[in-house]
Amino acid sequence: MTITRLSAALALAVLSHAMPSMAAEPIRIGFNSDLSASPSAQSSQHALLGFDAAIADINKQGGVLGRPLELVVRDDVAQPPKAIQNMSDLIDGEKVVAVMGPTNSGNALAWKHIPNARKIPVITVLGTATGITQPMAPGADNYMFRLSAVDREQVVAILTYAAKNPATKKIAVFVETTGYGQGGLKDIEELKGLYGLAPVIVDKFNVSDTDMTSQLNKMKAAGVDTIIMWGQGTPMGHVLRSMEKIDYFPIVLTSWASDNKSFIDAAGPKLGNIPIFLRTIAPDYTPRQQQLYERVKDKITAPSVFWATCQGYDAMKLLALAMQQAGTTDGDAVRKALENLKGIYEGYSKTYDKPFSAANHEGIAGPDFVWTRWVDGKLTRYSDAVIAGLKPADFKRP
């Protein structure tokens, strides 16, 4: 009898230790993005710092639904086929319940059908192509969310600036041949007529190009005084170098990739002063942003991309709040919770109060953007008479 009771007690003890272990099975979140191959890889590397910091804080507070979060990372090397393979592996092999990323818009557009079909929520914290968060079909459930800049809203602001600037008479559009550049071109082409703007030249460059003097000479000869440029940091830096070669310095309005260290490394501090662009956080950090910066600064290799760390942290936190609100990691339930998040979350990019809805999956909007330019190698808030006259309605996306 004593041995039987002892055996039962031992069995109960083993079971009692096994049950918490099973209950604490990690909730796996994927990150599918370029970490090594393109000029934008540094954005992914810095977003990782935000994910890791958020996961550490969430797990320290007990995790989500009593379970710790775990990040599963895949490098898509900026190639759509690899990105598609990664997404299938994360969902089918790693059993992730949600995904973060990517930096390359073309890759997100290539694989967005997969999470939509499998009902896996995705929060894009880097890619900006307008089409990323559009549903696969009108009225279809949409599992793609974003916490980043949006090309269309950047384009709206830039076109407004060009239309209201008395110094702008003739514009050219100069874009990268990648999915990112072509996505920006699509938005520009669709919206330019609303602002009474007709580019005299539309031209392109490759991500690996270092000499764009041929295209720029055509623009110079045509009397172009304003160039709208859409591309990654490094090639846009080489565009500025090419301008110097032919002594041609028009007004330059660019995508936010000009804030990357890769841009200023390619252009240099003197030429880097030329473009005007928008960012999701101001160069002068708030006290709350400074706290996060101090926490991760030893791992930061490009301070100009700290916005990616802020957006990475906020995205992971909002996902955790949605799962907690849904009471499950089921994709459909988490999607619905994201579309109707309760409560206010003071994030690092902004304070979020119902950031998403069923009709709007963009968590950061045009009025949140900050006009910026480089000054002697440092990012600085920028304003002039045109910007001072802009109103929130000027950022409204058509």
C-alpha positions as CSV (number, residue, x, y, z in Angstrom):
1,M,0.0,0.0,0.0
2,T,2.8,2.4,0.9
3,I,4.7,1.6,-2.3
4,T,1.5,2.1,-4.3
5,R,0.8,5.4,-2.7
6,L,4.4,6.5,-3.3
7,S,4.3,5.5,-6.9
8,A,1.0,7.5,-7.3
9,A,2.6,10.5,-5.7
10,L,5.6,10.3,-7.9
11,A,3.4,10.0,-11.0
12,L,1.3,13.0,-9.9
13,A,4.5,15.0,-9.3
14,V,5.8,14.2,-12.8
15,L,2.4,15.1,-14.3
16,S,2.2,18.4,-12.4
17,H,5.6,19.4,-13.8
18,A,4.8,18.2,-17.3
19,M,1.5,20.1,-17.6
20,P,3.1,23.6,-17.1
21,S,5.7,22.7,-19.6
22,M,3.1,21.8,-22.2
23,A,1.0,24.9,-21.3
24,A,4.1,27.0,-21.8
25,E,4.7,25.9,-25.4
26,P,6.0,29.0,-27.2
27,I,3.8,31.0,-29.6
28,R,5.9,31.2,-32.7
29,I,6.1,34.4,-34.8
30,G,7.9,34.4,-38.1
31,F,10.1,37.2,-39.6
32,N,10.6,36.8,-43.4
33,S,12.8,39.6,-44.7
34,D,16.1,40.5,-46.4
35,L,18.9,40.5,-43.8
36,S,21.9,40.4,-46.0
37,A,21.5,41.1,-49.7
38,S,20.0,44.5,-50.6
39,P,20.7,48.1,-49.6
40,S,17.6,47.9,-47.4
41,A,18.8,44.9,-45.4
42,Q,19.9,47.3,-42.6
43,S,16.2,48.1,-42.0
44,S,15.5,44.4,-41.3
45,Q,18.5,44.1,-39.0
46,H,17.2,47.1,-37.0
47,A,13.6,45.8,-36.9
48,L,15.0,42.7,-35.3
49,L,16.2,44.8,-32.4
50,G,12.7,46.0,-31.8
51,F,11.1,42.5,-32.1
52,D,13.7,41.1,-29.6
53,A,13.1,43.9,-27.1
54,A,9.3,43.6,-27.3
55,I,9.4,39.8,-26.9
56,A,11.7,40.1,-23.9
57,D,9.3,42.6,-22.3
58,I,6.2,40.6,-23.1
59,N,7.7,37.3,-21.9
60,K,9.0,39.0,-18.7
61,Q,5.3,40.0,-18.0
62,G,4.1,36.4,-18.5
63,G,3.9,36.1,-22.2
64,V,0.6,35.9,-24.1
65,L,-2.2,33.6,-22.9
66,G,0.3,32.2,-20.5
67,R,2.8,31.3,-23.2
68,P,6.1,32.9,-24.2
69,L,6.6,34.4,-27.6
70,E,9.4,33.0,-29.9
71,L,10.7,34.6,-33.1
72,V,11.6,32.4,-36.0
73,V,13.8,34.3,-38.5
74,R,14.3,33.7,-42.3
75,D,16.5,35.7,-44.7
76,D,14.8,36.1,-48.1
77,V,18.0,37.6,-49.6
78,A,15.8,40.1,-51.4
79,Q,14.6,37.4,-53.9
80,P,10.9,36.7,-54.4
81,P,11.3,32.9,-55.0
82,K,13.3,32.6,-51.7
83,A,10.7,34.8,-49.9
84,I,7.9,32.6,-51.1
85,Q,9.7,29.5,-50.0
86,N,10.4,31.0,-46.6
87,M,6.7,31.9,-46.1
88,S,5.6,28.3,-46.9
89,D,8.3,27.0,-44.5
90,L,7.4,29.3,-41.7
91,I,3.7,28.4,-41.9
92,D,3.9,24.7,-42.7
93,G,7.2,23.7,-41.1
94,E,7.6,26.1,-38.2
95,K,3.9,26.4,-37.5
96,V,4.1,30.2,-36.9
97,V,0.8,31.9,-36.0
98,A,1.7,35.3,-37.5
99,V,4.5,36.8,-39.6
100,M,6.5,40.1,-39.5
101,G,8.2,41.7,-42.5
102,P,9.5,42.3,-45.1
103,T,11.7,45.1,-46.2
104,N,11.4,44.5,-50.0
105,S,7.9,45.4,-51.2
106,G,8.2,43.2,-54.2
107,N,8.7,40.1,-52.0
108,A,5.6,40.9,-49.9
109,L,3.5,41.3,-53.1
110,A,4.9,37.9,-54.3
111,W,3.8,36.0,-51.2
112,K,0.8,37.9,-49.7
113,H,-1.6,35.3,-51.2
114,I,-0.1,32.6,-49.0
115,P,-1.0,34.1,-45.5
116,N,-4.3,35.3,-46.9
117,A,-5.2,31.8,-48.0
118,R,-3.9,30.2,-44.8
119,K,-5.4,32.9,-42.5
120,I,-2.1,33.9,-41.0
121,P,-1.9,37.6,-39.9
122,V,1.0,39.5,-41.2
123,I,2.2,42.9,-39.9
124,T,4.6,44.6,-42.4
125,V,6.9,46.9,-40.5
126,L,9.2,47.8,-43.4
127,G,7.8,47.4,-46.9
128,T,5.9,50.4,-48.2
129,A,4.2,49.4,-51.5
130,T,0.6,50.5,-51.4
131,G,-0.7,47.1,-52.8
132,I,0.7,45.1,-49.8
133,T,-2.3,45.8,-47.6
134,Q,-4.9,45.7,-50.2
135,P,-7.3,42.6,-50.0
136,M,-6.8,39.8,-52.6
137,A,-10.3,40.5,-53.9
138,P,-13.0,43.1,-53.2
139,G,-14.6,42.4,-49.9
140,A,-12.3,39.5,-49.0
141,D,-10.9,39.0,-45.5
142,N,-7.5,40.6,-45.4
143,Y,-4.7,39.3,-43.3
144,M,-2.1,41.9,-44.3
145,F,-1.5,44.8,-41.9
146,R,1.1,47.5,-41.9
147,L,3.0,49.6,-39.3
148,S,5.2,51.6,-41.6
149,A,5.2,54.3,-44.2
150,V,2.9,53.8,-47.2
151,D,4.0,54.7,-50.7
152,R,0.7,56.2,-51.7
153,E,0.6,58.6,-48.7
154,Q,4.3,59.6,-49.3
155,V,3.4,60.2,-53.0
156,V,0.4,62.3,-52.0
157,A,2.6,64.5,-49.8
158,I,5.3,64.8,-52.4
159,L,3.0,65.6,-55.2
160,T,1.2,68.2,-53.0
161,Y,4.6,69.8,-52.3
162,A,5.5,69.9,-56.0
163,A,2.1,71.3,-57.0
164,K,2.3,74.1,-54.4
165,N,5.9,75.0,-54.9
166,P,6.2,78.1,-57.2
167,A,9.7,77.0,-58.1
168,T,8.4,73.8,-59.7
169,K,7.7,74.2,-63.4
170,K,8.8,71.0,-65.0
171,I,9.0,67.6,-63.2
172,A,10.6,64.3,-64.0
173,V,10.0,60.9,-62.4
174,F,13.0,58.7,-61.8
175,V,12.5,55.3,-60.4
176,E,14.2,52.0,-59.6
177,T,13.4,49.0,-61.7
178,T,12.6,46.8,-58.6
179,G,9.1,46.1,-57.3
180,Y,9.7,48.9,-54.8
181,G,10.5,51.5,-57.5
182,Q,7.7,50.3,-59.8
183,G,5.2,50.4,-57.0
184,G,6.1,54.0,-56.4
185,L,5.8,54.8,-60.1
186,K,2.3,53.2,-60.2
187,D,1.1,55.5,-57.4
188,I,2.7,58.6,-59.0
189,E,1.1,57.7,-62.4
190,E,-2.3,57.2,-60.8
191,L,-2.3,60.4,-58.8
192,K,-0.3,63.0,-60.8
193,G,-3.4,64.2,-62.7
194,L,-5.1,65.1,-59.5
195,Y,-2.4,67.7,-58.9
196,G,-2.2,69.0,-62.4
197,L,1.3,67.6,-62.8
198,A,2.5,66.0,-66.1
199,P,6.1,64.8,-66.0
200,V,8.1,65.8,-69.0
201,I,10.3,62.7,-68.5
202,V,9.8,59.3,-66.8
203,D,13.0,57.2,-66.6
204,K,14.5,54.4,-64.6
205,F,17.7,53.1,-63.0
206,N,18.8,49.7,-61.7
207,V,19.5,49.0,-58.1
208,S,23.2,48.2,-59.0
209,D,23.7,51.3,-61.2
210,T,26.4,53.8,-60.2
211,D,26.3,56.2,-63.2
212,M,23.0,57.8,-64.1
213,T,24.4,60.7,-66.1
214,S,22.7,59.6,-69.3
215,Q,19.2,59.9,-67.9
216,L,20.0,63.0,-66.0
217,N,21.4,64.8,-69.1
218,K,18.1,64.3,-70.8
219,M,16.3,65.9,-67.8
220,K,18.7,68.7,-67.7
221,A,18.3,69.4,-71.4
222,A,14.5,69.3,-71.0
223,G,14.7,72.0,-68.3
224,V,13.5,69.8,-65.5
225,D,13.6,71.7,-62.2
226,T,12.1,69.0,-59.9
227,I,12.8,65.3,-59.8
228,I,10.6,62.8,-57.9
229,M,12.8,59.8,-57.2
230,W,11.8,56.4,-55.9
231,G,14.4,53.8,-55.0
232,Q,16.6,52.3,-52.4
233,G,19.3,54.2,-50.5
234,T,22.4,53.2,-52.4
235,P,21.3,53.8,-56.0
236,M,19.7,57.1,-55.0
237,G,23.0,58.1,-53.5
238,H,24.6,57.4,-56.8
239,V,22.0,59.5,-58.6
240,L,23.3,62.5,-56.5
241,R,26.9,61.6,-57.4
242,S,25.8,61.6,-61.1
243,M,24.2,65.0,-60.7
244,E,27.5,66.4,-59.4
245,K,29.3,65.1,-62.5
246,I,27.1,67.2,-64.8
247,D,26.6,70.1,-62.5
248,Y,22.9,69.7,-62.4
249,F,21.1,70.2,-59.1
250,P,17.3,70.4,-59.3
251,I,14.8,70.1,-56.4
252,V,14.8,66.4,-55.4
253,L,11.9,64.8,-53.7
254,T,12.4,61.1,-52.7
255,S,11.0,58.1,-51.0
256,W,11.9,57.7,-47.4
257,A,14.8,55.3,-48.3
258,S,16.9,58.5,-48.4
259,D,17.1,58.3,-44.6
260,N,19.1,55.1,-44.8
261,K,22.8,55.1,-43.9
262,S,23.3,53.3,-47.3
263,F,22.1,56.6,-49.0
264,I,24.4,58.9,-47.1
265,D,27.3,56.5,-47.5
266,A,26.8,56.6,-51.3
267,A,26.0,60.2,-51.7
268,G,28.3,61.7,-49.1
269,P,27.3,64.4,-46.5
270,K,27.5,67.3,-49.0
271,L,25.3,65.8,-51.8
272,G,23.2,64.1,-49.2
273,N,21.8,67.5,-48.1
274,I,19.9,67.8,-51.4
275,P,16.8,65.5,-51.2
276,I,13.6,66.2,-49.1
277,F,11.7,63.2,-47.8
278,L,9.4,61.9,-45.1
279,R,10.0,59.7,-42.1
280,T,7.7,58.0,-39.6
281,I,9.6,59.4,-36.6
282,A,11.4,62.7,-36.1
283,P,15.2,62.9,-36.0
284,D,14.9,64.4,-32.5
285,Y,13.7,61.6,-30.3
286,T,11.0,61.8,-27.7
287,P,12.0,60.8,-24.1
288,R,10.2,57.5,-24.7
289,Q,12.1,56.8,-28.0
290,Q,15.3,57.8,-26.3
291,Q,14.8,55.1,-23.7
292,L,14.5,52.4,-26.3
293,Y,17.4,53.8,-28.2
294,E,19.6,53.7,-25.1
295,R,18.5,50.1,-24.6
296,V,19.6,48.9,-28.0
297,K,22.3,51.4,-29.0
298,D,25.2,49.0,-28.6
299,K,23.6,46.9,-31.4
300,I,22.6,49.7,-33.7
301,T,24.9,50.0,-36.8
302,A,22.8,52.7,-38.6
303,P,21.1,55.2,-36.2
304,S,19.2,56.7,-39.1
305,V,17.2,53.5,-39.3
306,F,16.1,53.5,-35.6
307,W,12.5,54.0,-36.9
308,A,12.6,50.3,-37.9
309,T,13.4,49.4,-34.3
310,C,10.4,51.5,-33.1
311,Q,8.1,50.0,-35.6
312,G,9.3,46.5,-34.9
313,Y,8.7,46.9,-31.2
314,D,5.2,48.4,-31.7
315,A,4.1,45.7,-34.2
316,M,5.0,42.9,-31.9
317,K,3.3,44.6,-29.0
318,L,0.1,45.2,-31.0
319,L,0.1,41.6,-32.2
320,A,0.4,40.4,-28.6
321,L,-2.4,42.7,-27.5
322,A,-4.6,41.3,-30.3
323,M,-3.9,37.7,-29.4
324,Q,-4.6,38.5,-25.7
325,Q,-7.9,40.2,-26.7
326,A,-8.9,37.3,-29.0
327,G,-8.1,34.8,-26.2
328,T,-6.5,32.6,-28.9
329,T,-3.8,32.5,-31.6
330,D,-6.3,31.5,-34.2
331,G,-5.6,33.6,-37.3
332,D,-9.1,34.7,-38.1
333,A,-9.8,35.7,-34.5
334,V,-6.5,37.6,-34.2
335,R,-7.3,39.4,-37.5
336,K,-10.6,40.5,-36.1
337,A,-9.0,41.6,-32.9
338,L,-6.4,43.7,-34.8
339,E,-9.2,45.4,-36.7
340,N,-10.9,46.3,-33.4
341,L,-8.2,46.7,-30.8
342,K,-9.5,47.9,-27.5
343,G,-7.6,50.4,-25.3
344,I,-4.8,52.8,-26.1
345,Y,-1.2,51.7,-26.5
346,E,1.6,54.3,-26.1
347,G,4.1,53.0,-28.6
348,Y,7.5,54.2,-29.8
349,S,6.4,55.4,-33.2
350,K,3.2,56.9,-32.0
351,T,0.3,56.4,-29.6
352,Y,-2.2,53.9,-31.0
353,D,-5.9,54.2,-30.5
354,K,-7.8,51.7,-32.8
355,P,-4.9,51.8,-35.3
356,F,-6.7,49.4,-37.7
357,S,-10.2,48.7,-38.9
358,A,-11.8,46.2,-41.3
359,A,-11.4,48.8,-44.1
360,N,-8.1,50.2,-43.1
361,H,-5.0,48.1,-42.3
362,E,-2.5,51.0,-42.2
363,G,-1.4,51.8,-38.6
364,I,0.7,54.9,-39.5
365,A,-0.8,57.6,-41.7
366,G,0.3,60.6,-43.7
367,P,-0.2,63.2,-40.8
368,D,2.2,61.1,-38.7
369,F,5.0,61.7,-41.2
370,V,7.8,64.1,-40.6
371,W,9.5,66.1,-43.3
372,T,13.3,65.5,-43.1
373,R,16.6,66.1,-44.9
374,W,20.2,65.4,-44.1
375,V,22.3,68.4,-42.9
376,D,26.1,67.6,-42.8
377,G,25.5,63.9,-42.3
378,K,22.8,64.3,-39.7
379,L,19.1,63.8,-40.1
380,T,17.2,67.1,-39.4
381,R,13.6,68.2,-39.4
382,Y,12.9,70.2,-42.5
383,S,10.4,73.0,-43.2
384,D,10.0,75.8,-45.7
385,A,7.1,78.0,-46.8
386,V,5.4,75.2,-48.8
387,I,5.5,72.7,-45.9
388,A,4.4,75.4,-43.4
389,G,1.3,75.9,-45.5
390,L,0.3,72.2,-45.7
391,K,-2.7,71.0,-43.8
392,P,-3.8,67.4,-42.6
393,A,-6.2,67.3,-45.6
394,D,-3.2,67.5,-47.9
395,F,-2.2,64.1,-46.7
396,K,-5.5,62.4,-47.4
397,R,-5.1,59.5,-49.6
398,P,-7.3,59.6,-52.8
